[in-house]
Amino acid sequence: MANKTQLTIFRQGTKAWNAWREENPAENVDLSMASLSGSSNIVTHSGASCMIDRIINPDWGDLGENLNYRGVNLKWANLEQICLSGANLIEAHLIGANLRRANLMYADLSGANLIEADLSGAQLNWANLKGAYLNGANLSGAQLNWANLKGTLLRTAHLKSASLNQADLSEAYLYEADLSEAYLYEADLSGADLSRALLIETDLERATLTGCKVYGISAWKLSLDGTKQNDLTITPYDEPVITVDNLEVAQFVYLLLHNEKIRGVIDTIAKKAVLILGRFTPERKAVLDTLRIELRKRGYLPIMFDFDKPTSKDFTETIRILVGMSLFVIADISNPKSSPLELQATVPDYMIPFVPIIQEGEEPFAMLNDLQTKYDKWVLPTREYDSCDSLIENLDKAIIEPALLLHSKLIEEKARKPIHLRVKDFVRV
């Protein structure tokens, strides 16, 4: 239960509270189960009006000094590590408050103003933050499991590494929020606005993203097993609504819709991408990894693909797409367990330099000779190497330079105009 003396000082506001904390830095603060909600019903912006403002103007600024709140006024207060578990902080005025590592489990912060507050490492499990204002707040590393964040404003909020498992974030406003490395297992984000949000290595397994706005998101290496991803809006507010059902492809689909941009992307990739095919056994992978590193040092974009993966239609089609976008292909054919069908599926259809490489003492698969004979204009002779060091030492002269030279010749060949002959020139004299 709350310490009565501390509670009396707390209710006096920021100045009195901060002075007391400065004089008593080592004293544990217990305000658990305290009722800190006032009696006034005057609220300049209700949750409903805020929702309307945000829909009409997505660039609507942070709420701040002009709001009136029923709850306690402790903006910029030092509340670090205090215990407010189960406290009633409805519509509390806590702008910029220091709540680092505070215990707010089960606390009711609905409608509270926590703009730019520091809640890093705070315990907010089962807390009620429905309709609260957390724009610009620091919630990195905070525990928000099972928390109610329905309709909460989290514009530009920092949620890196925060734990939001099974939290309710439906209709939350997460515009430009940082959710990188956050945990959102089984979280409900239905109808949330994730426009321009940062989602890097975010765990969204079994989460619900139905109806989210995802225009401008940065999504990399997400965990999406069992995630519901229906009706994701990829267009901004001022464009006709277009939806997709996959978060990771949303960025690419938007590029496709703006074909003047996708052409530039493809051209850039085609000038730098080098596809590396091979087997990912420990011995072979060490060679391929070194090859990839060396190509990257030379300004190329190496993309690796594994022969040992199951050969399926989707797998083969993926390789075909990558081959078609590559500057040239390096295929390590050392010790194949089965015929590399990927080469047979791509070499005949793509006039792109293929450079087979093989460890000395190994035998190439049977069909390679046929491919080199039939398509000798773009399949180079096999390069043998006795060690990884030797391969890298001779990488430029043996592989890169011949491939680039051949690529230039193939470009000229493709650009050559077809010869037209007049039938009357064949008339016998």
Protein Blocks (a to p, Z undefined) as FASTA:
>chain_A
ZZfklmmmmmnojklmmmmmmmmmmbccdfehiacbdfbfcdfbafklmmmmmmmmmmbc
cdfflpccfbdcdehiafehiafehiacehiafehiacehiafehiacehiacehiafeh
iacehiafehiafehiacehiacehiacehiacehiafehiacehiafehiacehiafeh
iacehiafehiafehiacehiafehiafehiafehiacehiafehiacehiafbdfkbcc
dddfbfklmmmmmmmmmmmlmmmmmmmmmmmpccddddfbfklmmmmmmmmmmmmmnopa
cddddfkbccdfklmmmmmmmmmmpfbdcddfehifbdcfklmmmmmmpccdddddddeh
iacdfklmmmmmmmmmlmccddddfbfklmmmmmmmmmmmmmmmmmmmmmmmmmpccddd
dfklmpcZZ
